[in-house]
Each structure stands twice: as C-alpha cells, then as structure tokens.
C-alpha cells in the first residue's frame, strides 16, 4: 500500500515560535512513520479561482479552507492515494500513540470547544473540524466539498463567520451523513489551554468529560492571537506556553478522558 502524504502550509517566514514547534511536531511524526511530508507556502493560494479570491480577499481562513482541498485534489491528480492535511497550528503532543487509520475514505478532526456561559460556568460543545483532514483518492466527498466551498464563497455579500466553510460546513455535513472522525486529533479553547498551563481547572475538566478517547494532537487556534476569549487574552506567548506544557505533561498518554 502506498504511504500517505502529509501536507501543511504556512505563509513566508519569519514564523512565530509556536508555529515552528507545531510544524516540527507534525514533520517529525511523519518522518518516524516513513510518510512523505510536504510543506507548502503561499503558493497554495495560486490554486484559488479568481472569483473566489475576489469575494474572499479579506477572509483568509476561508481562502485557506478551499486551498487545502484544492491542493489535496492536485496531489491525487499526480498519483497520490491518500493525503492528510494538518493546519500549521496543530501540535502532535503524544506522537508515539498518534496513529493513522489508513482505511477510511475520509476523516475529520474532533472539535470540543469549551467556553463560559452567562452564569460563569463552563460548557463544552462537540463538533468536528477541518484542521486535520484525511482523504483517500476514492473519497466521493472531496469534489462535493470543493463545489460547496466555492459556491458559498461566491455568494457572499456580507460579513461571514471565519469558520463558515471550515468547521461550520463540516459539522453540518457530519450531522447529516456521520463522517469518520479522528477523535485523537482535537482542538483546545483558550480556557482549556489556560488550565493546562496552570496545571488544571474547571475548563479542562469540562473538556475531558466530553472526550471519548484521549486527545493526542490539538489545533491551538493561532487565528485567535490578539483576541480576548472568555476573559483570556490570547497572544503568541500564551499559545507557546500551552504547547510546551502539552509536550511536557501529556507526551506519554495524551489528554485522557476522566
């Protein structure tokens, strides 16, 4: 069986330190498993249709959401059998246990988003995300996702959620057709990362109760840099502290469900 191709993309250097750490975690993991690894730069944007680029010129997350799908299709056209995409801010913090199931035609990541309620307690919302995606050449859904993403983008005439053709689109489809989910490829909200840095807390407890299997990798949500979420200011140092704590404390077994 042909080995999968692992791909990532990030814009030109200099890279933030947390991106360096995250990308290196994926590249080294791929190397230990003898997977082919490709790191793209801004050239992935050249694949975008002109009309989509014009409509989404100020919506970088949406442009990346389509670009990743197009570069996966391009690699299939060049002969690849399986392609796995990782966002540049995905950290594999328990690499020895993080394995790929090479059989499903498609796989998406698991989003557990923990945020504060108006009453001040923590609540977890369970969806899927596209920060980690795996497709086999035989997958019937890739072309549909490209079609749907382009169609949504072309119809935009007003401000839209940055997650519109990412987690929101994938979660809506998942609710209807039950996509294969890579439970170990998670996502951490700022509240959870803050608790990880501080060796525990209610947001982390809330997250763990919602898990069905240990998280071994996580999207650190670099897009939130310079924003305040649940009274937590997210900057690059905050994300780097979370990444280092994950690598230090959860390297052996991952984030384990309670």
URSULUR-V791578 format. One record per pair of residues at least 6 apart in sequence whose C-alpha atoms are under 7 Angstrom apart, sorted by the first residue. I is the first residue (numbers start at 1). J is the second residue. D is the distance in Angstrom with one decimal. If there is no record, write none. Layout:
I,J,D ; I,J,D
//
This chain:
2,81,6.6 ; 3,35,5.8 ; 4,35,5.9 ; 4,36,6.7 ; 4,81,6.8 ; 4,82,4.7 ; 4,83,5.5 ; 4,84,7.0 ; 5,35,6.0 ; 5,36,4.8 ; 5,37,5.8 ; 5,82,6.3 ; 5,83,4.8 ; 5,84,6.1 ; 6,30,6.9 ; 6,35,6.8 ; 6,36,6.1 ; 6,37,4.8 ; 6,38,6.3 ; 6,83,6.0 ; 6,84,4.9 ; 6,85,6.0 ; 7,37,5.9 ; 7,38,4.8 ; 7,39,5.8 ; 7,84,6.2 ; 7,85,5.0 ; 7,86,6.4 ; 8,38,6.6 ; 8,39,5.0 ; 8,40,6.1 ; 8,85,5.9 ; 8,86,5.4 ; 8,87,6.0 ; 8,88,6.1 ; 9,39,5.5 ; 9,40,4.4 ; 9,41,5.3 ; 9,88,6.3 ; 10,40,6.7 ; 10,41,5.2 ; 10,42,6.9 ; 10,88,6.2 ; 11,41,5.1 ; 11,42,5.2 ; 12,41,6.3 ; 12,42,6.9 ; 18,236,6.8 ; 18,239,6.6 ; 18,240,4.9 ; 19,88,6.2 ; 19,89,5.7 ; 22,88,6.5 ; 22,89,5.6 ; 22,90,5.7 ; 22,91,4.5 ; 23,88,5.6 ; 25,91,6.1 ; 25,92,5.5 ; 26,91,6.9 ; 26,92,6.1 ; 27,37,6.6 ; 29,95,6.1 ; 30,37,6.5 ; 44,67,6.0 ; 44,71,6.8 ; 45,67,6.1 ; 47,67,6.5 ; 47,70,6.7 ; 48,67,6.2 ; 51,154,6.8 ; 52,150,6.5 ; 52,153,6.0 ; 52,154,5.7 ; 55,153,6.5 ; 55,154,6.1 ; 55,156,6.8 ; 56,62,6.9 ; 56,63,6.6 ; 56,153,6.6 ; 59,162,6.8 ; 61,162,5.8 ; 62,162,6.3 ; 62,165,6.2 ; 65,165,6.6 ; 65,166,6.0 ; 66,146,6.6 ; 66,149,6.4 ; 69,146,6.4 ; 72,83,6.3 ; 76,137,6.0 ; 81,136,5.7 ; 81,137,5.1 ; 82,135,5.7 ; 82,136,4.3 ; 82,137,6.0 ; 83,134,5.8 ; 83,135,5.6 ; 83,136,6.5 ; 84,133,5.5 ; 84,134,4.2 ; 84,135,6.5 ; 85,132,5.5 ; 85,133,5.1 ; 85,134,6.4 ; 86,131,5.8 ; 86,132,4.7 ; 86,133,6.8 ; 87,131,5.0 ; 87,132,6.5 ; 89,219,5.7 ; 89,220,5.6 ; 89,221,6.5 ; 89,222,6.1 ; 90,217,6.8 ; 90,218,5.4 ; 90,219,4.2 ; 90,220,6.1 ; 91,217,5.4 ; 91,218,5.4 ; 91,219,6.4 ; 92,216,6.2 ; 92,217,4.1 ; 92,218,6.6 ; 93,216,5.9 ; 93,217,5.6 ; 93,246,6.0 ; 93,247,5.0 ; 93,250,6.7 ; 93,251,5.5 ; 94,216,5.0 ; 94,217,6.8 ; 94,250,6.6 ; 94,251,4.4 ; 94,252,6.0 ; 94,253,6.5 ; 94,254,5.5 ; 98,216,6.0 ; 105,135,5.6 ; 105,136,4.9 ; 105,138,6.4 ; 105,139,4.8 ; 106,134,5.3 ; 106,135,4.4 ; 106,136,6.4 ; 106,139,6.3 ; 106,180,6.4 ; 107,133,5.7 ; 107,134,4.9 ; 107,135,6.6 ; 107,179,6.8 ; 107,180,4.8 ; 107,181,5.3 ; 107,182,6.1 ; 108,128,6.6 ; 108,129,6.2 ; 108,130,5.8 ; 108,132,6.0 ; 108,133,4.9 ; 108,134,6.6 ; 108,180,6.4 ; 108,181,5.0 ; 108,182,5.8 ; 109,128,5.6 ; 109,129,5.0 ; 109,130,6.1 ; 109,131,6.7 ; 109,132,5.3 ; 109,133,6.7 ; 109,181,5.7 ; 109,182,5.0 ; 109,183,6.4 ; 109,185,5.2 ; 109,186,6.0 ; 110,127,6.4 ; 110,128,4.5 ; 110,129,5.9 ; 110,181,6.3 ; 110,182,6.2 ; 110,183,5.2 ; 110,185,6.0 ; 110,186,4.8 ; 110,187,6.8 ; 111,126,5.8 ; 111,127,4.9 ; 111,128,4.7 ; 111,129,5.6 ; 111,186,5.6 ; 111,187,5.2 ; 112,124,6.2 ; 112,125,5.6 ; 112,126,4.6 ; 112,127,6.3 ; 112,187,6.2 ; 112,207,6.7 ; 113,124,5.4 ; 113,125,5.1 ; 113,126,6.5 ; 113,188,6.7 ; 113,189,5.7 ; 114,122,6.4 ; 114,123,5.4 ; 114,124,4.3 ; 114,125,6.3 ; 114,189,5.9 ; 114,191,6.9 ; 114,192,7.0 ; 114,203,6.5 ; 114,207,6.2 ; 115,122,5.5 ; 115,123,5.6 ; 115,124,6.6 ; 115,191,6.8 ; 115,230,6.7 ; 116,122,4.6 ; 116,123,6.2 ; 116,230,6.2 ; 117,123,6.6 ; 122,203,5.9 ; 122,206,6.7 ; 123,206,6.7 ; 124,206,6.4 ; 124,207,6.2 ; 124,210,6.9 ; 127,171,5.7 ; 128,167,6.2 ; 128,170,6.6 ; 128,171,5.3 ; 129,166,6.8 ; 129,167,4.4 ; 129,170,6.6 ; 130,166,5.9 ; 130,167,5.9 ; 131,219,6.7 ; 132,185,7.0 ; 149,165,5.8 ; 183,213,6.3 ; 183,215,6.8 ; 184,213,6.5 ; 184,214,5.9 ; 184,215,4.2 ; 184,216,5.2 ; 184,217,6.3 ; 185,215,6.1 ; 185,216,6.3 ; 185,217,4.9 ; 185,218,5.6 ; 186,215,5.8 ; 186,217,5.9 ; 186,218,4.4 ; 186,219,6.3 ; 187,218,4.6 ; 187,219,4.5 ; 187,220,6.5 ; 188,218,6.3 ; 188,219,6.3 ; 188,220,5.9 ; 190,229,6.7 ; 190,232,6.8 ; 191,203,5.7 ; 191,230,6.9 ; 192,203,5.1 ; 192,204,4.7 ; 193,242,5.7 ; 195,201,5.0 ; 195,203,6.7 ; 195,204,5.9 ; 196,204,7.0 ; 196,242,6.6 ; 196,245,6.9 ; 197,241,6.6 ; 197,242,5.5 ; 197,245,6.1 ; 208,256,6.8 ; 208,257,4.8 ; 208,258,5.8 ; 209,257,6.0 ; 209,258,5.7 ; 211,257,5.6 ; 212,257,6.6 ; 213,256,7.0 ; 213,257,6.4 ; 214,254,5.7 ; 214,255,5.1 ; 214,256,4.4 ; 214,257,5.9 ; 215,254,5.5 ; 215,255,5.0 ; 215,256,6.8 ; 216,254,4.7 ; 216,255,6.6 ; 220,239,6.8 ; 224,234,6.3 ; 225,234,5.1 ; 225,235,4.8 ; 225,236,6.4 ; 226,233,6.9 ; 226,234,5.6 ; 226,235,5.4 ; 227,233,5.9 ; 227,234,5.6 ; 228,234,6.0
//
